[in-house]
Amino acid sequence: MLDFEKATKLLPYEFTKDNNIIAFQDDDLIEVLHCEEINIQLYTEIRRYIGTSFKLTKLSQIEFNDILTSNFAADEDQNNDIAEELDDEFNLEEFAGSINATEDLLSGSNDAPIIKLINGIISKAIKSRASDIHFEPYEDQLIVRYRVDGIMQQVLSQESKLSSVLISRIKIMSGLDISERRLPQDGRVSLSLGDKSIDVRVSTLPSSYGERIVLRILDKNTSQINISDLGFPESILNSYKSSLRNSEGIILITGPTGSGKTTTLYAGLRSLSDSSQNILTVEDPIEYTLKGIGQTQVNDKTGYTFARGLRAILRQDPDVVMVGEMRDIETAEIGIQASLTGHLVLSTVHTNSAIAAITRLRDMGIESFLLSSSLKTIISQRLVRRLCNQCKTKTKTDADISSSFHIPIDKDIYKANGCEHCNMTGYQGRIAISECVEVDKKLKDLIHNNASENEMNEYVFKNTKSIDQVSIELVLNGTTSIEELIRINNIKDNGDL
């Protein structure tokens, strides 16, 4: 049998996959591997394409799939530079419509257009600042959507015949098992756009009309963000920096999915990363690789949960521990015990406010006296879209807005309009809004004595601004809109500003 790593593949990928054959050539020797019986018609087609005699070798389905996946995945260097041959005038809709999904795949002319289309989709997504790309197959069409600034936007709609070709090519790029269509899979691929390095996290999900694929775009530059570049007000930034200097205790970052919690944690870890400390993490998944930090990833298939991972890394003599999320009582209890025994613990909780994180941990079953002893700082954050400065228009608050948001009536505010500069959305980019709670002696007592969430909020926000008050200020200074605050659902009745 040939050395497949050195040999040249002779048949196009789609023909190879559809017919369960793969052909290699090394000098004058040609070998065709197959796992099913080859009929005379298929044999004739192979002979027509190769143009000479060849050796047939039958393999098991498992052996064949291993060779198919490893060899095609290893040959995707042409996908590494997704900017190649693509310019700003590249039209996705027009180009996708020009691809004939039913052409003779033996001609070898189909792979290059599909690669160019995928590269174009990813390239345009990066230029549009999209965080995710969704490939959604339906009965009669394939829809491609981007998530830009937290909002989904449809960018492509094509005939459903393209689905299997596109999805197979993406799975090849990310090293996934192309023959497995019944189970979800996860993979990664590293790409570049000019001099910009991009990691893409790939997730597949079986659906009624084929596999859905979501690509999460991870800009490696984000992992290099400094703590001072997070966009926090100076007071919150100073509190965060101060809490990171503690040798023990828990720092919690809270907020909904997509609010930038991981970026805040990574920036904090980078500020601590030097040769004097042992920093370990357990994440689900690892978003970015951080230099000088030991990172491990949760794997439910092997039973490597947050709790098990946290137990394990505590035996690795850490100074600082980051747990991706405190999502159950077991993980929370281990994290608290670690914080009480000389470790600084950073983690996240999915709540809408800082004080709500205390309530959530109580609801999990954590004793109040443990929370009062371990919690040091809680930061709540979320991201709101900035109004486009090119097209935002001034308006006045009406009675409903005045009543709901406690803004004086007839006050000047701005609303989204839409122009070419912002792709007709009315918004351009996002800004973080945040609140910070430092657990001082008084708050410790309130937590220890099982004070209600309202009581704790009343004390904490006497002399500091809540995330809701910060949001209203952004509306009044024209940074964002009332509609955006309603969308993210972060306004409560906090009284007049």
C-alpha positions, 0 to 999 in steps of 0.5 A, a space after each residue: 500500500 502506498 504512503 498516503 502522506 507523500 502520495 498525490 490524490 487524484 479524484 475530486 473530494 465530492 466524487 471521492 466521498 459520494 462513491 466511497 473511493 479514494 485514489 493516490 499516485 506515487 510515481 507510476 503506481 496508482 492505487 484506488 481504495 474502496 470500501 464498497 463493491 465497485 460496479 462496472 459503470 463506476 470502474 469505467 468512470 474512474 478509468 476515464 478520469 485517471 486515464 491508465 490502469 490502477 490497483 484496487 484495494 478494499 478497506 473496512 468502512 472505518 479504515 476508509 473514513 480515517 484515510 479520507 478525513 486525515 488526507 483531505 483535512 491535511 491538504 487544506 493549506 489553500 484555505 489558510 489565507 481566506 483573503 487570497 483572490 477575494 477583493 472588496 467587490 466580491 459578491 457572495 450572492 452572485 457568485 453562489 448563484 453561479 455554482 452548479 451543484 449538479 455538475 459532473 464532479 469528476 471534472 474537478 472544477 467544483 472544489 475551487 468554487 466551493 472553497 472560494 465561496 466559503 472563503 468569501 463568506 468567512 472573509 465578509 463576516 470578518 470585515 462585517 465584524 460578525 461574531 458567528 456565521 450560521 449555515 442553516 439548511 432547509 427543505 428548499 434552500 440554504 440560508 447563511 446568516 451572520 451575528 453582528 453586534 448581537 443581531 442576526 443578519 441574513 447574507 445569503 440564500 441559495 438552493 438546498 443542493 449546495 448544503 451538503 457540498 458547503 458543509 462537507 468542505 467546512 468539516 474537512 477544513 476543521 478536521 471533523 469526521 465527514 462520514 458522521 452526520 447523526 451526532 453533533 461535532 466540534 472542531 477548530 480551524 486557524 485562518 488568516 485574513 491578510 496579516 490578521 490571525 483568526 481562530 474559527 470554532 466549528 459546531 455541527 448539529 443534525 437537523 431535519 434537512 441536513 447538518 446545521 453548522 455554526 462558526 464562531 469567529 475568534 480574533 486572536 487579537 482579542 486574547 491580547 487585550 489589556 485590562 485597561 482597554 476593556 472600556 470600564 469606567 475608572 472606578 470599576 477598572 480600579 476595583 477590578 485591578 485591586 481585587 486581582 491583587 488579592 491572594 485569595 477570594 472570589 471575583 465573579 463576572 456576571 451577565 448574559 451570553 455574549 456580554 464579554 465576560 470571557 474577554 474580561 476574565 482573560 484580560 484579568 488573567 493576562 495582567 496577572 501572568 508572570 513567572 511568579 504565579 501558577 495560573 490554571 483554568 478549566 473552560 468550556 470551551 477554551 476560547 483563546 490560548 493564553 501564553 504562560 497560563 495552563 488551560 484545560 477544557 471540559 469534556 462531557 464525553 470523558 466525564 471531565 466536568 467543571 467540578 472534576 477539572 477544578 478538583 484536579 487543578 487544585 492538586 497542581 499547586 495553583 496560585 490563581 484559578 479560573 473556572 469558566 462558569 459556576 453552573 452547579 453547586 458542586 463546582 461552586 462549593 469547590 471554588 469557594 473552598 479553594 478561595 478560602 484555602 489561599 487561592 484567588 478564584 475567577 469565574 462567571 455566573 449568568 445573572 442580570 445584575 451583580 447582586 443577583 449573583 449572590 442570590 443565584 449562588 444561595 439558590 444553588 444551595 451555598 451557605 450564606 456564611 461561605 459567600 460572605 467569607 469568600 466573595 471579594 468583587 462582583 462585576 456585572 456587564 453587558 454590551 449595547 450597540 452604539 448608534 451610528 454617528 453618520 445617521 442617528 437622528 434627534 427626537 424627544 422623549 414622550 410621556 411613555 418613555 418619561 414614565 417608563 425610564 424616568 427621563 424628563 419629558 421632551 428631553 433630547 435623545 437619539 434614535 437609529 435611522 440607517 445608512 450605507 455606513 452602518 449597513 442600514 442598521 442604525 448602529 455601528 459597534 458596541 460599548 460595554 455597560 457595567 456595575 461593580 460591587 465590592 464586598 465590604 464589611 457591611 455587605 458581608 454582614 448583609 450576605 451573612 444575615 440572608 438579607 434580601 436582594 432589594 436590601 443589598 441593592 439599596 445599600 450597594 447603590 447608594 453611592 455608586 451607579 447601577 448598570 441601569 443608571 449607566 444605561 440611561 446616561 448613554 441614552 441621554 448623551 446620544 451613545 445608544 437608543 431607548 430601543 436598544 435598552 428595551 432589546 437587551 432588557 436591562 432597565 428596571 425602576 431605579 427612580 430618577 437619575 
